[in-house]
Amino acid sequence: MSRIQRLTAPVVAVLIALLASVALAPAASASTHPIDITSYKVSDQVITSSYCRKVTVTMTTKKQKDYKESWIDVDITRGRDLVSWASSSNGKTLSRPQICPWLDGLGKYTVGPADVDAGYTKRDTWGTYTDYRYYTDHTKKSFYVRAKSKASLSSSRKGRTVTLSAKATSLNLDWDEYRAYNPSSATLQVKSGKTWKTVKKVKLSKGKATVKVTSSAKKQYRFTYPKTSTRTGATSNTVTR
């Protein structure tokens, strides 16, 4: 071995050992989900016309320390059908999805799941750069789309007999107008002190019903029915007889 070889051999050995240790060093652990959706917020919708409308949906997220950027597409479904979607390119705000009740129907809608394309900071032997994860976030939130319903009550008295005429209508999406509606669990109520008490259950036919009660004293009456998954509830005007 020459004098130069003897001098350089230790240096080469150190360099080889150093490179080997770097090459074999494990990369820093990276997030499997750089951003997670933790919840959605959306209000139930009351439909007063058959036109399509925009819905406001907000989300809260949890971001890991190595999070860099993301693109998120959130499904809006009714039953098994995809009816719309909301998108985010900043991991904070969502676009307003459009729903069309005359086409997609009334009832329960669901926000989520979401397709996520998230960038994160990756560090390895080649340096530091942005890499990406593609995954599905299964967070969900439901809301209801209901047609607006109305109730009215008129009355007359003859002696001790009070005749009360109830009427119910609800928005018909096919005609875009209010038409006769026969709600279940409708009741006629009388005011007693500061509270309302049920006098009779009311069964409507073609959106109408007539109820007769006997009372010599003047009282206040109203007609009411609860909401369903597709229709709002309603309470009529108060009549005094």
Buried (B, 14 or more C-beta within 10 A) or exposed (E): EEEEEEEEEEEEEEEEEEEEEEEEEEEEEBBEBBBBBEEBEBEEBBBEBBEEBEBEBEBEBEBBEBBBBBBBBBBBBBEEEEBBBBBBEEBEEBBEBBBBBBEBBBBBBBBBBBBBBBBBBBBEEEEEEEBBBEBEBEBBBEBBBBBBBBBBBBBEEEEEEBBBBBBBBBBBBEEEEBEBBBBEEBBBBBBEEEEBEEBBEBEBEEBBBEBEBEBEEEBEBBBBBBBBEBBBBBBBEEBEB
